[in-house]
Amino acid sequence: MSQKIAMIGAGSIVFCKTLMSDIMSTPALAASEFALMSRTEEKLRRMEAFGRRMIADNGLGGSVWATLDRREAIRGADFVVVMIQVGGVEAFELDYRIPLRYGIDQCIADSLGPGGIFRGLRTIPVLVEIARDMQELGRPGAIMLQYANPMAANCLALGKAAPVPFVGLCHGVQTTLDLIARYCGLPKEEITYTCGGINHMDWFLRLEHRGRDLYPTLREVFEKPEYYKNEKVRGEVFRHFGYFMTESTGHLSEYVPWFRKNRKALDLYCDEPSFGGESGAYYNWCRLVGDRYAVEDPLAYESTKIERRSVEYCSYIMEAVATGTPFRFMGNVRNDGYISNLPRGCCVEVPTFADDTGLRPTFVGDLPPQCAALCLSNISVQTLAAEAALTGDPERLVQAVAMDPLTGAVCTLGEIREMCSAMLEAQRLWLPLFAGRSVAPKPVITIPPGCQAVDVPLDPALAIGKRFGTLVSQGSENEPRPAAAAV
């Protein structure tokens, strides 16, 4: 069954190769036309050549071609897969290094925190443009499969502005199940579950094996050092909040205020290498790959042999839409009441079905109140960040960063404003919506010695306190003094 699939951001060495391989290994999609698009032509041409080799070496039908013109790639597309990174490694370095000067240590810096917020500012306007191109040029009902981070903020903004069907896709649930299966000593395929929450903070609300609750086993093993060591932050949140979530230590440590705010916390919880909490782990990996890409083609060492599909949902969703055979997955969608104690219009990650009628998210209901509270701390940031990205309002930008849990644990409001100004000025090349707009300075107000506060009416509560203070003083004065001791 021939489908036209536009791959936007096709210079992505990991996602583009993996997703094309998955799609080509799906019989119902094997004859598809792949239209690859990227603004980095050298990477794009390498991916185009590799895609053509995959088709030839595996004896497949279909075709692969590349273009620098996004609209041409989208024209007539049935599916548009988005995996863009606006600003690339150059912008990513600024996301990591400038906050570090203000004491904000990030491990991943792509979903929340100053790094995630600025990535959203760069990405959201482009996503909205892609959606409008799809509405104008894509086939009726064309679906956007959105992989770019920050997932939740991006999809929240798309939910406000996108005129086309979309779903955000992540592999957090699938990969977390691998860990749960290992810790419980069970085959992954035999574990049943229900998840609900937000991207990178999706909670396993039900976790069972043949009707048996697996939570007692999981709680027991997380009290053992050899298990806890692998996932200190996720394990600690699990121990205190009662439910296991889908994001690893490196990511999760940035979404809450407790684990990266000072050296003591970092040494205790984020001391494992790489994505186990290491400072700048994801940026350092991207820099390493980028530097290698500049001098050689990593795809030259990759096998073109297509075997079995990865855990990514993309090809399964396309197959379901193309054939009508339903597929259930975890999708990031606009919250139209699917999780009832999270705000309507935010982005939630819930069980979703795909078939030839499109995408159908399902109702989860209320999250446990403590889980909802943690999600809300992130949703506040995502909402403000999306508004900043859609309007180019520097004040919304500052407010988004100020509400970020990690940033608020480290910096004062004045420091946050100064940092946002520095980041905005450094990234103007990728933020055209902020042209001519700057973060307004609000210097710390100095109170000179001997300054007298303006006389104001006394607050009623303070007046009551003052009255009781007077009564206490009077009572002390009227108390009989003890007689002098006899000599």
MOQUI-V254296 format. One line per field, one symbol per residue. ss: DSSP state (~ for helix, > for strand, _ for the rest). phi: phi as a letter, one per 40 degrees, with the letter a starting at -180 (. if undefined). psi: psi as a letter, one per 40 degrees, with the letter a starting at -180 (. if undefined). A space follows every 10 residues. Layout:
ss=???
phi=???
psi=???
//
This chain:
ss=___>>>>>__ ____~~~~~~ ~~~~__~~~_ __>>>>>___ ~~~~~~~~~~ ~~~~~~~___ __>>>>>__~ ~~~~____>> >>_____~~~ ~~~~~~~~~~ ~_________ __~~~~~~~~ ~~~~~~~~~~ ~~~~~~~___ __>>>>____ ~~~~~~~~~~ ~____>>>__ _~~~~~~~~~ ~~~~___~~~ >>>>>>>>__ >>>>>>>>>_ _>>_~~~~~~ ~___~~~~~~ ~~~~~~~~~~ ~___>___~~ ~~________ __~~~~~~~_ _>_~~~>___ ~~~~~~~~~~ ~~~~~__~~~ ~_________ ___~~~~~~~ ~~~___>>>> >>>>____>_ ______>>>> >>>>>__>>> >___>___~~ ~~~~~~~~~~ ~~~~~~~~~~ ~__~~~~~~~ ~~~_~~~~~~ __~~~~~~~~ ~~~~~~_~~~ _~~~______ __________ _________~ ~~~~~~~~~~ ~~~~~~~~__ _______
phi=.cbcbcbcgc cccccccccc cdccccdcbc cccbbcbacb cccccccdcc cccccccbgc cgababaccc ccccdgccbb cbacbcgfcc cdccdcccdc cbgccbcbgb bbgdcccccc dccddccccc ccccccbccd gdbcbbbccc dccccccccc bccbcaacba bccccccdcc ccccgbcdcc cbabbaibdg acbccbabbf gccccdcccc ccccdccddc accccccdcc bgbcbcbcdd cccccbcbbb cacdccccbb cccfcchdcg dccccccccc ccccbabccc cccccbbbcc cccdcccdcc ccbgccbbac bcbcccgcbc bbccgccbbb dbbbacchbb cbcbgccddc cccccccccd cccccccccc bgcccccccc ccccdccccb bccccccccc ccccccbddb bcccdgbbcc cbccccbcdg cccccbdcdd cccccccccc cccccccccc ccccccc
psi=hhihhhhhfe ehdddddddd ddddehdeed eihhhhhieg dddddddddd dddddddefi aaihiiiehd ddddheidih hhfigheadd dddddddddd deehhiddfe daiddddddd dddddddddd dddddddiih ehhhhhehih dddddddddd eheihihhhi eddddddddd dddefihdee hiihiibihe fhhgdhhihf ehhedddddd deehdddddd gddddddddd eeiiieiidd dddeeieeee eidddddddf eiibeeehhf dddddddddd ddddeihded ehiehhciia eidddddddd ddeehihhih ihihgfedhe fihheihihi hiihaeeahg iihdahihdd dddddddddd dddddddddd efhddddddd ddehdddded iidddddddd ddddddedde gdeehehihh igihhhhihe hhihhiihhd dddddddddd dddddddehh iiiiii.
//
